[in-house]
Amino acid sequence: MYAIIKSGGKQYRVALGDILNVELLTNSKAGDKVQLDVLLVFDGAATHLSQSAIAGFPVHAEVLGQVSGEKVKGLKYKRSHNQCRQWGHRQKYTQLRITEIGKNHHRKEAA
């Protein structure tokens, strides 16, 4: 079973137990639980796309912490004007572990 989720304007394919880095989620600390926006769910037999179908498959994750990405460096140089400008940037991410891809409540469970 896997799901396609949306976070920070990007889409991710996740399965149970996956660890992924998403755009920084402000107001979240290590150990917090978050629910993610679901776009598609594949449960092994069928693909669920409609809002009513994926409502029974919530995706929950646990925040592991805040991490920084790789350093990106930039340089602007104008030879004839004797100008040189150099900068760097490290993107901040929130690291998540997928803890649950919910069960469909419309299906009857065998006792």
C-alpha atoms as one frame of an Amber mdcrd trajectory, in Angstrom:
protein
   0.000   0.000   0.000   1.255   3.460  -0.833  -0.117   6.987  -1.056   0.674
  10.183  -2.915   0.702  13.128  -0.507   1.111  16.866  -0.972   3.241  19.026
   1.308   4.852  22.395   0.643   3.699  22.482  -2.993   5.428  19.183  -3.767
   4.071  15.664  -4.127   5.655  12.585  -2.531   5.028   8.850  -2.869   5.070
   7.338   0.622   4.619   3.911   2.173   4.375   2.830   5.792   7.657   3.463
   7.653   9.184   5.796   5.041  11.329   8.708   6.209  11.240  11.828   4.064
  12.241  15.474   4.145   9.501  17.989   3.341   9.514  21.774   3.262   9.819
  23.294   6.732   6.657  22.860   8.785   6.627  25.763  11.221   5.247  25.178
  14.714   6.221  21.497  14.647   8.675  19.919  17.057  10.242  16.490  17.313
   7.660  13.962  18.452   4.623  15.849  17.099   2.040  14.001  15.016   0.827
  15.526  11.728  -1.818  14.543   9.203  -0.875  15.032   5.548  -2.989  15.930
   2.507  -3.713  12.792   0.454  -4.118  12.902  -3.330  -4.127   9.197  -4.243
  -4.094   5.858  -2.429  -3.175   2.448  -3.887  -4.149  -0.383  -1.539  -2.785
  -3.314  -3.552  -5.990  -4.028  -5.435  -7.394  -0.667  -6.491  -6.423   2.960
  -6.907  -8.546   5.493  -5.010  -8.683   9.049  -6.384 -11.986  10.616  -5.355
 -12.261  12.698  -2.191 -14.879  10.367  -0.718 -12.679   7.305  -1.334  -9.455
   8.748   0.100 -11.260  10.151   3.152 -11.025   6.641   4.621  -7.241   6.541
   4.145  -5.698   9.293   6.294  -1.888   9.503   6.251  -0.300  10.287   9.619
   3.359  11.059  10.242   5.633  11.705  13.204   8.042  14.651  13.152  11.617
  13.446  13.694  13.160  16.924  13.697  14.346  19.862  11.624  17.284  19.285
   9.264  19.239  21.386   6.781  19.847  20.490   3.164  23.064  20.745   1.207
  24.805  24.094   0.873  24.135  25.826  -2.439  26.683  28.457  -3.489  26.308
  31.194  -6.048  28.715  33.659  -7.606  28.155  36.776  -9.685  31.206  38.350
 -11.317  31.523  41.384 -13.590  35.043  41.578 -14.933  35.039  45.072 -16.406
  33.436  46.609 -13.305  35.639  44.789 -10.767  32.561  43.395  -8.990  32.316
  40.013  -7.314  29.438  38.804  -5.165  29.297  35.379  -3.569  26.453  33.892
  -1.510  25.342  30.621  -0.005  22.059  29.071   1.102  20.979  26.016   3.128
  17.323  25.034   2.826  15.618  23.931   6.046  13.490  20.764   6.004  11.236
  18.882   8.408  12.024  15.174   8.614   8.942  12.930   8.857   8.347   9.211
   9.441   5.104   7.813   8.001   3.396   6.000  10.877  -0.015   5.175   9.443
  -1.837   4.935   6.165  -5.385   4.578   7.461  -7.806   1.806   6.852 -10.868
   2.246   4.665 -13.838   2.670   7.014 -16.331   1.771   4.258 -15.065  -1.812
   4.095 -16.412  -4.288   6.652 -13.746  -6.006   8.698 -13.946  -9.781   9.162
 -14.385 -10.725  12.813
